[in-house]
Structures are given as structure tokens and as C-alpha cells.
Amino acid sequence: MKKMKYSAALEELEQIVQDVENAETAVDELAEKVKRASELIQLCNDILKKTDKEVNDILKSMDEKGEKSD
């Protein structure tokens, strides 16, 4: 899967959900849509985990700098 931004993945996922809920997806395409949705969910989870780690690292670094200046 090419590099995709969280917002684009979420938008595509929302469209898939809407298509399935509105019965706009043919039965033949359903498995493909579900597979793609699964990939998008994993991508979003990975992005959220990475962002959480980065934010925590930044906060930890700020705390350490604050302790050094005391």
C-alpha cells in the first residue's frame, strides 16, 4: 500500500462504510470492500500508534529539559 495520510484513509473508509450501509455495493464487490476496509483500519491504527509514540517522546523530552533547567 502506498503512503497514505490518515485523513485520506479515514475518508475512504467512511465511503466504504456508506456504500455498504446503503447497499450500493454489489455482492461480488463486498469481499473486496471489506478487505480494503481492513487494510485502511490497520493503516489508521499504525498512524495513530506512531503519532502517540512521537507525542509521548516529545513530552518526555520536554520534561527532561525542564528538570535540567531547575
Backbone hydrogen bonds, N-H to C=O, Kabsch-Sander energy under -0.5 kcal/mol:
donor,donor_aa,acceptor,acceptor_aa,energy
9,A,5,K,-2.4
10,L,6,Y,-2.9
11,E,7,S,-2.2
12,E,8,A,-2.3
13,L,9,A,-2.5
14,E,10,L,-2.6
15,Q,11,E,-1.9
16,I,12,E,-2.2
17,V,13,L,-2.4
18,Q,14,E,-2.4
19,D,15,Q,-2.6
20,V,16,I,-2.5
21,E,17,V,-2.8
22,N,18,Q,-2.2
23,A,20,V,-1.3
24,E,19,D,-2.9
25,T,19,D,-0.7
26,A,24,E,-0.6
29,E,26,A,-1.5
30,L,26,A,-1.0
30,L,27,V,-0.6
31,A,27,V,-0.6
33,K,29,E,-2.5
34,V,30,L,-2.7
35,K,31,A,-2.4
36,R,32,E,-2.4
37,A,33,K,-2.6
38,S,34,V,-2.2
39,E,35,K,-2.1
40,L,36,R,-2.4
41,I,37,A,-2.5
42,Q,38,S,-2.2
43,L,39,E,-2.3
44,C,40,L,-2.7
45,N,41,I,-2.5
46,D,42,Q,-2.6
47,I,43,L,-2.5
48,L,44,C,-2.6
49,K,45,N,-2.5
50,K,46,D,-2.5
51,T,47,I,-2.7
52,D,48,L,-2.6
53,K,49,K,-2.3
54,E,50,K,-2.5
55,V,51,T,-2.7
56,N,52,D,-2.5
57,D,53,K,-2.6
58,I,54,E,-2.3
59,L,55,V,-2.7
60,K,56,N,-2.5
61,S,57,D,-2.5
62,M,58,I,-2.5
63,D,59,L,-2.3
64,E,60,K,-2.4
65,K,61,S,-2.2
66,G,62,M,-2.2
67,E,63,D,-2.1
68,K,64,E,-1.6
69,S,65,K,-1.4
70,D,67,E,-0.6
